[in-house]
Amino acid sequence: CYHRVSFPQPHCRSVHNSRQHKVVNNTMSSTAAQSSSQISAVASLCIRHGYIQMPRARDDEARGSNLSLPEISTLMGNMTHYGYALSSNALRQLKCLSLEEATDWWSGLNPVFANITGADRNMDEHVVYKNFPTEVLDMTEAEYWFKQILMYWGLPNNLFTEEPVERGKVQNENIKFKVLQLATEETLRKIFYSLLSAPFRWTELQLSDAKLIAMQFHEDGVNPLETIKFKENLVLMASFYIQNNVQCYATSLTDVLRLAAALSDSDHSLRTKVTFKRFNRQSRKFLLSMIEKCLVQSSSALDDIAKRKFLWKKLLKIIHPGDYKKQFPKTVEAYDCLYHDRFEDLVMAKIELGLKACDLSVLSVLKQRPGEFLRRLRSAIHVFGQEALDAFTQIIPRLQMIQLLKLRGHFKVINSRKYRLFPPKGQWSKLQVVEADSSYYVPEEIRKGVMRLITQEVQSRVIKKIPNAQLDPRVAKIKIQTNDNEFAPYGRGTAFPIPTTTKFIRSASYWKQKPAVGNTWFDNGWNFFDDSWNSKGECCWDSTHGVGAGAVFSGDPTNSKDMEGRACQMIDLYPRELRKLEIRYAVWNILCYSRVPFSKADEVLGTLQWGDDPLTGPLFEPQRCQLKFELKDENFTKYLAIIDLQSRPMQCIYIDANLAANVQSARLNGKTLAATMPGFMEYLDSLPSVASLFRGIPQTAILSLKSDLLEEREDQRDESNPSTLGFKVLYDDEGVDLDEGEQAYVFQRRNEKNNFSLFDINDLLEL
């Protein structure tokens, strides 16, 4: 067992001085610099959403192509270095630019691409062994640890490492580039309203995108808040508008509570401890006016207070309704009831008692609250059987699309699940897993009845927009985004195919944490399991040879030796060797060894690459990078992805879960994961996919997979009759020709020839 040692470094004072100098420079930044920063932010937003902004040539119609073929090739080579390519329309626009215009355009975009991909972090420079993996593989385990312990003691790394050797270029790898379509004047508007209509909680990046676009554009007579579907998103945007002196109002008491939490920089979801700040007089009157309005307009508003009595006591105590008795009499009355504990959640109590007493009248109460009926459907079925299903049938049209899809996914596996998962208030770090028993199951006829009713309702809504479709079967691997996503615009459980030619998979954790005293570590690690989730070893900082030749660790860096506290760990996995050890699953994690949460670091990144030859290309090659995550939450653990080594093809499954773990080492978590992951995989299987939206929609032309390309059954395709062609729903558009302006859903844009109109899946989720 090896123990890390942290020593204060002699250059800490220099770090402090450079930080002071940086602050002084920042305070002197010009308005022009801020404008440039905003332009870069908008460019980054467009690229992340699959678009690229490009200036119009001053006289593009008259002069045609101005750039020479070598100049265009150079620009395209620069872009493919980052893993991106242009659609034919965007390339046509680029050709019309002068050399000066094209140079200015790329000069602005180059740092944006570098930031998006992570290339600007220069991770190669912060890995211990620069000639990884060869340099590590050439050492014995004893030699590795002798050097590592001396580096922990503070000796310079270059005493033990080799000089970097020039690596060969990446050649003949089947890299699939991300194709960017030409942005138009409508692009930002489409992205904005797609975000506003999302029926799930935004990620931090989506929230920053919404705020950025809100600052860029305004439509007269349009209130963007009226189009926001998800309450927590509404509260966050309302808080943003209020802080920018734009007046807006919450429409329910729970929203007022969330808004007060957001304005206090506390948990607006109300899941964790909420602390309200001391509001000024203007803010107090603003909050009280919204509370009064809700109490006057809604007869059920008092029920909202009864659900969260403790939080309401805290808020009302701070905003002093008694100071404005004449202006807000209803609020004063509600506060008095809270103070003397005269509030009871009568409706919830009635539901609880009714279910316990098998009182059929409780179904009438549940029908008045569709969301509550949804949550208690299984309990109601256990008590009332078919009568519960008959009552539930009446409220199905009032449920949101995402609620229907989640419920159908739950009932799809409810009788086959071996485990039940309980993450308290969505906190996966406190997940409890218990075995499912017969009391959990529902009668099979009722289960099928629920599935049938939901499928009919979903079909009746979707078919109004999409009467027929061509469905790529791989879209079943694309999960719809859910409320607790932290990184990606797709859902937990989304699977990415790994090419059959892949020889290595490389994960990295990179961090920047200015060292006050000693070292900080955010450890990159893998845990390995067989087909039955029995632990088969690990690869991490203190178990570098846990699976022999199946994985190799790049050395453990000491970030206090870097002036800015930067460090990087890399691990290479070799699928062929791992399969020889009967390993099926590899679980990727990043752990906060130093008990410093991700949010307290200057920056923490996780990246995942794969390719054909680990000895070619830089250690971090942007065009090989498949996943990149910025870790910013308050947690100490993050499980990012699972590699299924035995599926055909291999696949990477995105999981984004803060599961409980011992942060000292991935070596200590094999047993815990072996108990947790079987139930977690069942949970992933129950989550709704893009394919679930189109279940029951007529399939007018069949898309099948052959040689990794999509081919259409010609006998079912009638070019003269557009109604037989169907709306295309694709995982990617490689090998598929889409007409100019044709509307289609494409998860990954891979065909440079296609200039189609991307269909927003949120248009169906809001039905």
Secondary structure as GFF3:
##gff-version 3
##sequence-region A 1 767
A	DSSP	alpha_helix	12	27	.	.	.	ID=ss1
A	DSSP	alpha_helix	31	48	.	.	.	ID=ss2
A	DSSP	beta_strand	51	52	.	.	.	ID=ss3
A	DSSP	alpha_helix	60	63	.	.	.	ID=ss4
A	DSSP	alpha_helix	69	81	.	.	.	ID=ss5
A	DSSP	beta_strand	84	86	.	.	.	ID=ss6
A	DSSP	alpha_helix	88	95	.	.	.	ID=ss7
A	DSSP	alpha_helix	99	117	.	.	.	ID=ss8
A	DSSP	three_ten_helix	119	121	.	.	.	ID=ss9
A	DSSP	three_ten_helix	123	126	.	.	.	ID=ss10
A	DSSP	alpha_helix	134	137	.	.	.	ID=ss11
A	DSSP	alpha_helix	141	152	.	.	.	ID=ss12
A	DSSP	three_ten_helix	157	159	.	.	.	ID=ss13
A	DSSP	beta_strand	178	182	.	.	.	ID=ss14
A	DSSP	alpha_helix	187	196	.	.	.	ID=ss15
A	DSSP	alpha_helix	204	216	.	.	.	ID=ss16
A	DSSP	three_ten_helix	224	227	.	.	.	ID=ss17
A	DSSP	alpha_helix	231	243	.	.	.	ID=ss18
A	DSSP	alpha_helix	253	263	.	.	.	ID=ss19
A	DSSP	alpha_helix	281	297	.	.	.	ID=ss20
A	DSSP	alpha_helix	301	307	.	.	.	ID=ss21
A	DSSP	alpha_helix	309	319	.	.	.	ID=ss22
A	DSSP	three_ten_helix	321	324	.	.	.	ID=ss23
A	DSSP	alpha_helix	329	339	.	.	.	ID=ss24
A	DSSP	alpha_helix	346	356	.	.	.	ID=ss25
A	DSSP	alpha_helix	362	367	.	.	.	ID=ss26
A	DSSP	alpha_helix	370	375	.	.	.	ID=ss27
A	DSSP	alpha_helix	377	384	.	.	.	ID=ss28
A	DSSP	alpha_helix	386	395	.	.	.	ID=ss29
A	DSSP	three_ten_helix	396	398	.	.	.	ID=ss30
A	DSSP	alpha_helix	401	413	.	.	.	ID=ss31
A	DSSP	beta_strand	419	422	.	.	.	ID=ss32
A	DSSP	three_ten_helix	424	426	.	.	.	ID=ss33
A	DSSP	three_ten_helix	428	430	.	.	.	ID=ss34
A	DSSP	beta_strand	432	435	.	.	.	ID=ss35
A	DSSP	three_ten_helix	438	440	.	.	.	ID=ss36
A	DSSP	alpha_helix	444	462	.	.	.	ID=ss37
A	DSSP	beta_strand	469	471	.	.	.	ID=ss38
A	DSSP	three_ten_helix	473	477	.	.	.	ID=ss39
A	DSSP	beta_strand	495	497	.	.	.	ID=ss40
A	DSSP	beta_strand	504	512	.	.	.	ID=ss41
A	DSSP	beta_strand	522	529	.	.	.	ID=ss42
A	DSSP	beta_strand	535	539	.	.	.	ID=ss43
A	DSSP	three_ten_helix	548	550	.	.	.	ID=ss44
A	DSSP	beta_strand	551	553	.	.	.	ID=ss45
A	DSSP	three_ten_helix	559	561	.	.	.	ID=ss46
A	DSSP	beta_strand	566	573	.	.	.	ID=ss47
A	DSSP	alpha_helix	575	580	.	.	.	ID=ss48
A	DSSP	beta_strand	585	592	.	.	.	ID=ss49
A	DSSP	three_ten_helix	598	600	.	.	.	ID=ss50
A	DSSP	beta_strand	603	611	.	.	.	ID=ss51
A	DSSP	three_ten_helix	622	624	.	.	.	ID=ss52
A	DSSP	beta_strand	625	630	.	.	.	ID=ss53
A	DSSP	beta_strand	637	644	.	.	.	ID=ss54
A	DSSP	beta_strand	651	657	.	.	.	ID=ss55
A	DSSP	three_ten_helix	666	668	.	.	.	ID=ss56
A	DSSP	alpha_helix	670	686	.	.	.	ID=ss57
A	DSSP	alpha_helix	690	693	.	.	.	ID=ss58
A	DSSP	beta_strand	703	706	.	.	.	ID=ss59
A	DSSP	beta_strand	709	712	.	.	.	ID=ss60
A	DSSP	three_ten_helix	714	716	.	.	.	ID=ss61
A	DSSP	three_ten_helix	722	724	.	.	.	ID=ss62
A	DSSP	beta_strand	727	732	.	.	.	ID=ss63
A	DSSP	beta_strand	743	748	.	.	.	ID=ss64
A	DSSP	beta_strand	757	758	.	.	.	ID=ss65
A	DSSP	alpha_helix	762	765	.	.	.	ID=ss66
###
